[in-house]
Amino acid sequence: MNRSWKTPSHRRPSAFAAALLGVFAAVLLGPAPSAAAAVEPGLDTPAATLDAALHCPGSYAHPDREPVLLVHGTSSTADESWGWGYAPALRDAGYDVCTVDLPNRSMGDIQEAAEYVVHAVDRINSLTGRKVDVIGHSQGNMEIRWALRWWPSLQSKVDDAVFLANPGHGIGAGNLFCTAPCAPALHQFSVGSDFLAALNAGDETPGPVSYTNLYSLTDEAIVPVTTAPVSGAGNISMQSVCPGRTVTHFGFLYDSVAYGLVVDALSHSGAADPGRLPFGKCLDVNLPGVTASEASGATAVAAANMSAELLNATKVWAEPSLRSYALS
């Protein structure tokens, strides 16, 4: 049944009357809120706590480049993941580098940890007046994606988002560990979680951000590897660049080819392009300044931390409930 109808002509306002009503409405009600303002949630974490977790240089010495924010992964800290490799290498390459320590070594609710990324991007953008390049490793990519998904104003404040070893569609290890009580974050990146359903609903790469997603067929943590690609991103497997290359999950933090692709993304418009890497790129092993002993030592620390956190972190039977803003 057609329920459409038209107002009788003698009851329709004239164009002048309609315009006048519009003026009165604008005066009385004010401008309509923007879409971002209407949907963006507040931050539950105190600002002082968020400020204390953000580590940036005392001054920004490279106005010709976007500042970089590094976001670490599960069971780690900013210094353990970035302090010996990416942070000094990027500084030497002429970038202002910030890091953020996610709460509880990233073992808690990813929704809470994402607030640290939201605040960090806002803060760096406010201090510099420039867009921010954001690089994540492992779970840190989820915080970045969650922040860009639910705080759309950030999309105009981020130039590049580069994902290393991204578990963006879930990993089987989470399902395995969470047959018993496990850390909240492990529930959330288990295949089939409510968190992942909300994260990946609709556009996986929202806004004008340039997304680069680097993954490896030899990543022992991102299993199955078919969960790694992100729709809309520049998805690059390490083996497509260097056939036969072995890049482990933690190895992304020191692999020279991964680092080369990261810098390529930061220094060009759009996603990384392997075709721009120099001839002989596959012969190098570690990123600049990292020795084999440093890489193996950092890997051992990461393995020990993961074992300790799996044993000692607060455990729950089910994943944290989705925040109200993610239920729409």
One Martini backbone bead per residue (centre of mass of N, CA, C, O) as a GRO file, in nm:
protein
  328
    1MET     BB    1   0.095   0.036   0.024
    2ASN     BB    2   0.061   0.375  -0.043
    3ARG     BB    3   0.176   0.640   0.192
    4SER     BB    4   0.197   0.870   0.023
    5TRP     BB    5   0.200   1.237   0.051
    6LYS     BB    6   0.039   1.559   0.023
    7THR     BB    7   0.016   1.878   0.074
    8PRO     BB    8  -0.199   2.091   0.052
    9SER     BB    9  -0.171   2.385  -0.109
   10HIS     BB   10  -0.316   2.564   0.125
   11ARG     BB   11  -0.084   2.440   0.349
   12ARG     BB   12   0.159   2.535   0.205
   13PRO     BB   13   0.435   2.698   0.228
   14SER     BB   14   0.602   2.939   0.132
   15ALA     BB   15   0.915   3.016   0.045
   16PHE     BB   16   0.939   3.253   0.241
   17ALA     BB   17   0.833   3.108   0.495
   18ALA     BB   18   1.043   2.883   0.497
   19ALA     BB   19   1.290   3.063   0.524
   20LEU     BB   20   1.203   3.203   0.788
   21LEU     BB   21   1.196   2.945   0.956
   22GLY     BB   22   1.496   2.878   0.917
   23VAL     BB   23   1.609   3.125   1.061
   24PHE     BB   24   1.476   3.081   1.336
   25ALA     BB   25   1.602   2.801   1.385
   26ALA     BB   26   1.899   2.892   1.377
   27VAL     BB   27   1.880   3.093   1.614
   28LEU     BB   28   1.759   2.898   1.835
   29LEU     BB   29   1.950   2.626   1.779
   30GLY     BB   30   2.166   2.643   1.592
   31PRO     BB   31   2.400   2.461   1.476
   32ALA     BB   32   2.459   2.173   1.354
   33PRO     BB   33   2.610   1.905   1.431
   34SER     BB   34   2.851   1.719   1.364
   35ALA     BB   35   2.911   1.396   1.305
   36ALA     BB   36   3.152   1.366   1.498
   37ALA     BB   37   3.023   1.506   1.747
   38ALA     BB   38   2.773   1.306   1.765
   39VAL     BB   39   2.958   1.017   1.797
   40GLU     BB   40   3.170   1.088   1.997
   41PRO     BB   41   3.334   0.978   2.256
   42GLY     BB   42   3.450   0.978   2.551
   43LEU     BB   43   3.698   0.976   2.807
   44ASP     BB   44   3.756   0.777   3.092
   45THR     BB   45   4.039   0.853   3.113
   46PRO     BB   46   4.247   1.036   3.264
   47ALA     BB   47   4.444   1.284   3.148
   48ALA     BB   48   4.693   1.234   3.329
   49THR     BB   49   4.730   0.940   3.242
   50LEU     BB   50   4.764   0.991   2.938
   51ASP     BB   51   5.007   1.183   2.959
   52ALA     BB   52   5.205   0.980   3.109
   53ALA     BB   53   5.206   0.770   2.850
   54LEU     BB   54   5.338   1.002   2.688
   55HIS     BB   55   5.630   1.013   2.460
   56CYS     BB   56   5.810   1.309   2.385
   57PRO     BB   57   5.967   1.551   2.265
   58GLY     BB   58   6.054   1.867   2.369
   59SER     BB   59   6.093   1.903   2.055
   60TYR     BB   60   6.015   1.990   1.712
   61ALA     BB   61   6.269   1.952   1.448
   62HIS     BB   62   6.057   1.844   1.192
   63PRO     BB   63   5.845   2.029   0.998
   64ASP     BB   64   5.867   1.847   0.717
   65ARG     BB   65   5.737   1.625   0.911
   66GLU     BB   66   5.566   1.389   1.044
   67PRO     BB   67   5.487   1.275   1.324
   68VAL     BB   68   5.549   0.984   1.534
   69LEU     BB   69   5.351   0.699   1.637
   70LEU     BB   70   5.407   0.435   1.872
   71VAL     BB   71   5.242   0.103   1.896
   72HIS     BB   72   5.218  -0.150   2.096
   73GLY     BB   73   5.188  -0.471   2.221
   74THR     BB   74   5.152  -0.755   2.370
   75SER     BB   75   5.317  -0.755   2.687
   76SER     BB   76   5.428  -0.466   2.652
   77THR     BB   77   5.631  -0.183   2.581
   78ALA     BB   78   5.759   0.080   2.434
   79ASP     BB   79   6.060   0.020   2.492
   80GLU     BB   80   6.066  -0.287   2.421
   81SER     BB   81   5.971  -0.240   2.118
   82TRP     BB   82   6.126   0.062   2.028
   83GLY     BB   83   6.397   0.166   2.185
   84TRP     BB   84   6.616  -0.021   1.992
   85GLY     BB   85   6.491   0.063   1.694
   86TYR     BB   86   6.270   0.256   1.566
   87ALA     BB   87   6.317   0.515   1.723
   88PRO     BB   88   6.619   0.571   1.647
   89ALA     BB   89   6.592   0.534   1.339
   90LEU     BB   90   6.384   0.763   1.290
   91ARG     BB   91   6.549   0.988   1.410
   92ASP     BB   92   6.791   0.954   1.212
   93ALA     BB   93   6.579   1.008   0.962
   94GLY     BB   94   6.401   1.277   1.065
   95TYR     BB   95   6.208   1.208   1.316
   96ASP     BB   96   5.946   1.261   1.526
   97VAL     BB   97   5.914   1.068   1.831
   98CYS     BB   98   5.648   0.875   1.966
   99THR     BB   99   5.516   0.719   2.263
  100VAL     BB  100   5.301   0.454   2.408
  101ASP     BB  101   5.161   0.335   2.711
  102LEU     BB  102   4.982   0.074   2.763
  103PRO     BB  103   4.779  -0.076   2.965
  104ASN     BB  104   4.870  -0.368   3.110
  105ARG     BB  105   5.037  -0.464   2.867
  106SER     BB  106   4.783  -0.517   2.680
  107MET     BB  107   4.570  -0.717   2.859
  108GLY     BB  108   4.327  -0.560   2.842
  109ASP     BB  109   4.104  -0.349   2.733
  110ILE     BB  110   4.107  -0.219   2.420
  111GLN     BB  111   3.913   0.017   2.462
  112GLU     BB  112   4.091   0.154   2.671
  113ALA     BB  113   4.362   0.168   2.513
  114ALA     BB  114   4.255   0.349   2.276
  115GLU     BB  115   4.251   0.617   2.438
  116TYR     BB  116   4.560   0.663   2.420
  117VAL     BB  117   4.558   0.714   2.114
  118VAL     BB  118   4.362   0.941   2.094
  119HIS     BB  119   4.520   1.136   2.276
  120ALA     BB  120   4.790   1.132   2.128
  121VAL     BB  121   4.699   1.246   1.857
  122ASP     BB  122   4.575   1.505   1.963
  123ARG     BB  123   4.828   1.614   2.105
  124ILE     BB  124   5.027   1.620   1.867
  125ASN     BB  125   4.852   1.792   1.680
  126SER     BB  126   4.836   2.037   1.874
  127LEU     BB  127   5.151   2.089   1.904
  128THR     BB  128   5.214   2.095   1.569
  129GLY     BB  129   4.982   2.119   1.337
  130ARG     BB  130   4.998   1.813   1.247
  131LYS     BB  131   5.006   1.534   1.122
  132VAL     BB  132   5.000   1.178   1.192
  133ASP     BB  133   5.207   0.899   1.226
  134VAL     BB  134   5.104   0.553   1.255
  135ILE     BB  135   5.254   0.277   1.439
  136GLY     BB  136   5.201  -0.077   1.454
  137HIS     BB  137   5.207  -0.367   1.676
  138SER     BB  138   4.994  -0.586   1.661
  139GLN     BB  139   4.766  -0.490   1.883
  140GLY     BB  140   4.819  -0.185   1.824
  141ASN     BB  141   4.638  -0.186   1.565
  142MET     BB  142   4.366  -0.199   1.711
  143GLU     BB  143   4.378   0.072   1.850
  144ILE     BB  144   4.399   0.236   1.593
  145ARG     BB  145   4.140   0.136   1.453
  146TRP     BB  146   3.943   0.207   1.680
  147ALA     BB  147   3.998   0.508   1.685
  148LEU     BB  148   3.924   0.562   1.379
  149ARG     BB  149   3.634   0.446   1.397
  150TRP     BB  150   3.514   0.618   1.673
  151TRP     BB  151   3.710   0.882   1.594
  152PRO     BB  152   3.672   1.061   1.313
  153SER     BB  153   3.853   1.316   1.368
  154LEU     BB  154   4.129   1.158   1.328
  155GLN     BB  155   4.132   1.129   1.013
  156SER     BB  156   4.248   1.440   0.986
  157LYS     BB  157   4.523   1.366   1.180
  158VAL     BB  158   4.601   1.130   0.983
  159ASP     BB  159   4.809   1.005   0.738
  160ASP     BB  160   4.954   0.739   0.851
  161ALA     BB  161   4.885   0.379   0.864
  162VAL     BB  162   5.095   0.127   1.011
  163PHE     BB  163   5.103  -0.229   0.987
  164LEU     BB  164   5.238  -0.480   1.211
  165ALA     BB  165   5.126  -0.770   1.262
  166ASN     BB  166   4.804  -0.796   1.210
  167PRO     BB  167   4.505  -0.907   1.407
  168GLY     BB  168   4.227  -0.793   1.261
  169HIS     BB  169   4.060  -1.103   1.243
  170GLY     BB  170   4.215  -1.283   1.417
  171ILE     BB  171   4.328  -1.553   1.640
  172GLY     BB  172   4.362  -1.880   1.743
  173ALA     BB  173   4.508  -1.840   2.018
  174GLY     BB  174   4.276  -1.711   2.165
  175ASN     BB  175   4.083  -1.953   2.156
  176LEU     BB  176   4.272  -2.144   2.307
  177PHE     BB  177   4.321  -1.984   2.576
  178CYS     BB  178   3.988  -1.924   2.609
  179THR     BB  179   3.886  -2.199   2.735
  180ALA     BB  180   3.987  -2.034   2.957
  181PRO     BB  181   4.075  -1.810   3.148
  182CYS     BB  182   4.154  -1.476   3.027
  183ALA     BB  183   4.257  -1.214   2.889
  184PRO     BB  184   4.077  -0.971   2.751
  185ALA     BB  185   4.239  -0.936   2.482
  186LEU     BB  186   4.222  -1.233   2.392
  187HIS     BB  187   3.923  -1.237   2.349
  188GLN     BB  188   3.915  -1.000   2.134
  189PHE     BB  189   4.133  -1.164   1.929
  190SER     BB  190   3.931  -1.369   1.877
  191VAL     BB  191   3.766  -1.553   1.678
  192GLY     BB  192   3.439  -1.405   1.687
  193SER     BB  193   3.431  -1.151   1.827
  194ASP     BB  194   3.271  -0.864   1.913
  195PHE     BB  195   3.501  -0.671   1.864
  196LEU     BB  196   3.563  -0.756   1.567
  197ALA     BB  197   3.284  -0.700   1.455
  198ALA     BB  198   3.296  -0.393   1.514
  199LEU     BB  199   3.567  -0.321   1.374
  200ASN     BB  200   3.473  -0.466   1.075
  201ALA     BB  201   3.240  -0.293   1.029
  202GLY     BB  202   3.250  -0.200   0.730
  203ASP     BB  203   3.494   0.021   0.720
  204GLU     BB  204   3.843  -0.061   0.756
  205THR     BB  205   3.937   0.235   0.604
  206PRO     BB  206   3.883   0.521   0.719
  207GLY     BB  207   3.916   0.780   0.537
  208PRO     BB  208   4.218   0.968   0.424
  209VAL     BB  209   4.395   0.752   0.506
  210SER     BB  210   4.702   0.581   0.485
  211TYR     BB  211   4.716   0.228   0.431
  212THR     BB  212   4.948  -0.009   0.579
  213ASN     BB  213   4.991  -0.377   0.543
  214LEU     BB  214   5.209  -0.592   0.716
  215TYR     BB  215   5.293  -0.932   0.630
  216SER     BB  216   5.346  -1.291   0.718
  217LEU     BB  217   5.387  -1.634   0.639
  218THR     BB  218   5.594  -1.660   0.917
  219ASP     BB  219   5.380  -1.591   1.129
  220GLU     BB  220   5.316  -1.751   1.435
  221ALA     BB  221   5.059  -1.565   1.538
  222ILE     BB  222   4.920  -1.523   1.251
  223VAL     BB  223   4.658  -1.753   1.290
  224PRO     BB  224   4.551  -1.728   1.019
  225VAL     BB  225   4.679  -1.541   0.750
  226THR     BB  226   4.392  -1.461   0.630
  227THR     BB  227   4.346  -1.233   0.864
  228ALA     BB  228   4.543  -0.993   0.780
  229PRO     BB  229   4.396  -0.851   0.578
  230VAL     BB  230   4.286  -0.518   0.480
  231SER     BB  231   4.032  -0.350   0.373
  232GLY     BB  232   4.183  -0.088   0.169
  233ALA     BB  233   4.468  -0.163   0.191
  234GLY     BB  234   4.814  -0.196   0.169
  235ASN     BB  235   4.886  -0.519   0.102
  236ILE     BB  236   5.196  -0.678   0.234
  237SER     BB  237   5.399  -0.929   0.179
  238MET     BB  238   5.717  -1.022   0.242
  239GLN     BB  239   5.730  -1.250   0.013
  240SER     BB  240   5.658  -1.054  -0.228
  241VAL     BB  241   5.938  -0.905  -0.199
  242CYS     BB  242   6.094  -1.168  -0.051
  243PRO     BB  243   6.145  -1.460  -0.138
  244GLY     BB  244   6.180  -1.670   0.151
  245ARG     BB  245   6.135  -1.490   0.378
  246THR     BB  246   6.188  -1.449   0.732
  247VAL     BB  247   5.912  -1.328   0.937
  248THR     BB  248   5.834  -1.268   1.239
  249HIS     BB  249   5.651  -1.125   1.468
  250PHE     BB  250   5.893  -0.975   1.612
  251GLY     BB  251   6.067  -0.921   1.348
  252PHE     BB  252   5.926  -0.653   1.261
  253LEU     BB  253   6.115  -0.477   1.468
  254TYR     BB  254   6.395  -0.548   1.262
  255ASP     BB  255   6.327  -0.557   0.977
  256SER     BB  256   6.447  -0.406   0.691
  257VAL     BB  257   6.206  -0.424   0.491
  258ALA     BB  258   5.986  -0.322   0.672
  259TYR     BB  259   6.122  -0.053   0.728
  260GLY     BB  260   6.134   0.043   0.433
  261LEU     BB  261   5.821   0.051   0.400
  262VAL     BB  262   5.762   0.251   0.619
  263VAL     BB  263   5.928   0.489   0.505
  264ASP     BB  264   5.783   0.496   0.236
  265ALA     BB  265   5.507   0.573   0.349
  266LEU     BB  266   5.598   0.839   0.500
  267SER     BB  267   5.747   0.970   0.218
  268HIS     BB  268   5.464   0.916   0.077
  269SER     BB  269   5.198   0.900  -0.102
  270GLY     BB  270   5.036   0.673   0.046
  271ALA     BB  271   5.122   0.372   0.020
  272ALA     BB  272   5.332   0.141   0.005
  273ASP     BB  273   5.613   0.066  -0.236
  274PRO     BB  274   5.822  -0.181  -0.333
  275GLY     BB  275   5.933  -0.041  -0.603
  276ARG     BB  276   6.104   0.183  -0.423
  277LEU     BB  277   6.306  -0.002  -0.346
  278PRO     BB  278   6.613  -0.096  -0.338
  279PHE     BB  279   6.856  -0.252  -0.460
  280GLY     BB  280   6.914  -0.523  -0.240
  281LYS     BB  281   6.703  -0.531  -0.001
  282CYS     BB  282   6.721  -0.856   0.072
  283LEU     BB  283   7.015  -0.853   0.211
  284ASP     BB  284   6.910  -0.731   0.445
  285VAL     BB  285   6.814  -0.766   0.790
  286ASN     BB  286   6.848  -0.511   0.967
  287LEU     BB  287   6.790  -0.234   1.092
  288PRO     BB  288   6.923   0.048   1.163
  289GLY     BB  289   7.145  -0.019   1.444
  290VAL     BB  290   7.088  -0.334   1.449
  291THR     BB  291   7.188  -0.610   1.598
  292ALA     BB  292   7.180  -0.941   1.639
  293SER     BB  293   7.192  -0.933   1.954
  294GLU     BB  294   6.962  -0.731   1.995
  295ALA     BB  295   6.741  -0.895   1.859
  296SER     BB  296   6.765  -1.152   2.037
  297GLY     BB  297   6.728  -1.011   2.310
  298ALA     BB  298   6.444  -0.886   2.255
  299THR     BB  299   6.306  -1.156   2.196
  300ALA     BB  300   6.351  -1.282   2.476
  301VAL     BB  301   6.196  -1.071   2.636
  302ALA     BB  302   5.924  -1.106   2.495
  303ALA     BB  303   5.884  -1.405   2.569
  304ALA     BB  304   5.893  -1.367   2.877
  305ASN     BB  305   5.656  -1.167   2.897
  306MET     BB  306   5.438  -1.343   2.776
  307SER     BB  307   5.454  -1.571   2.982
  308ALA     BB  308   5.397  -1.396   3.233
  309GLU     BB  309   5.120  -1.277   3.138
  310LEU     BB  310   4.968  -1.543   3.096
  311LEU     BB  311   4.995  -1.608   3.405
  312ASN     BB  312   4.937  -1.304   3.564
  313ALA     BB  313   4.707  -1.197   3.438
  314THR     BB  314   4.408  -1.096   3.428
  315LYS     BB  315   4.116  -1.305   3.440
  316VAL     BB  316   3.848  -1.410   3.221
  317TRP     BB  317   3.560  -1.562   3.076
  318ALA     BB  318   3.499  -1.291   2.915
  319GLU     BB  319   3.450  -1.048   2.721
  320PRO     BB  320   3.416  -0.739   2.705
  321SER     BB  321   3.195  -0.516   2.677
  322LEU     BB  322   3.058  -0.318   2.474
  323ARG     BB  323   3.044  -0.016   2.409
  324SER     BB  324   2.787   0.189   2.337
  325TYR     BB  325   2.915   0.312   2.068
  326ALA     BB  326   2.945  -0.003   1.941
  327LEU     BB  327   2.621  -0.082   1.911
  328SER     BB  328   2.521   0.080   1.642
   0.00000   0.00000   0.00000
